[in-house]
């Protein structure tokens, strides 16, 4: 956990509170007052971003999309947001967020969430092969890319982890609890709904292949690439 945390928030008092407490907890911290400044500052030494959603200029959601889709940067992102409606959470996850903390927040919760995300350093256990070919879908485990009929489809880091885990075990049912234990590990406060949101986003991106990934009522999710 020795990599830097980048705090991105346009409110100086929030930046100062977060920086003071995170540094007291043993983290190295840098701050940016805008998404634009953060994109200029970001470098490989940073291991996590605490990103405010509502800022003047570029929003946190927009910054996350730039990182994921334009820069192919998979640095973990925790959103700080007063937005908690389901559509807002869907937007956050689809933008590439790994977690979110609602405002007003407890500093103890922030530190716990940061530690939990940084602990997720072990790779997802999947079959030892570089490419999964499932019907019209190809999952490149080495490059962390997904193709449908040869066309690349952009997935967030967590979406890719969920899809690759399920696709590497076709026909096996994973309960929500199984997925949380496997992919969220020590993260606090992860709810079943978090899994459902990610599955919904994955199915949406799979397009005509969405029925490869289905729900078995009362059991969980299963990947079965049958056209």
C-alpha positions, 0 to 999 in steps of 0.5 A: 500500500505504498503507492500514492493516492490522488485526491481530486476535489474542487473543495479545498476543505475536503481535500485538506481533511482527506489528505490530513487523515490519509497521511496520518493513516500512513498513505502518501497523498497528492491533491488536484483541484480539478479533473483537468489538473488530475489528468496532467498530474497522474503518473504510474506512482499513483495507485488509487484515485479518490474522485469527486463526481460534481466539480466545475469543468470536467466531472468525475464521471467524465474523467473516469471515462477518459482514463478507461476509454481513451487512455486505457488506464485501469487505476482503481477509482473510488467516487466521492458523491452525493449522488446515490440514486440507482441511475447515478450508481449505474453511471459511476460503475459504467464509467469505470468506478471500483467503489463509491462513498456517499457524502457526507462521509466518515473518514474512517469509512474512507480509510477502510474503503481505500485499504480494501481496494488497495488490498485487491492485488491478487489476479482473478483465478481463471483457467491458465490460457491467454484467450477465452473463445466463447461462441462469438465472444473472445476474452483476451486475459493477457491484454484485458480486452473483449471482442464480439465478432472481432470488434473490441468492446470496452469494459471497466476493470471490474466488469472485465473481472466479472466477465472473465471469471464467469466465462472461464467457468461456462456452465457453472452457477455463481451466486452473488455471494460467490462473486462478492467473495471472489472479486470484492474480497475484503471490500466493506459494504458490498451489496448484492445490488452491486453485483446486479449492476455490474451484470446489467452493464456487462449484458448491455455491452454484450449486445446480441451476445447478452444471453450468454450470461443469464440469471438462474432464479434463486441460484445466481449467474451462469455463463453459457455461450449458446446462440 
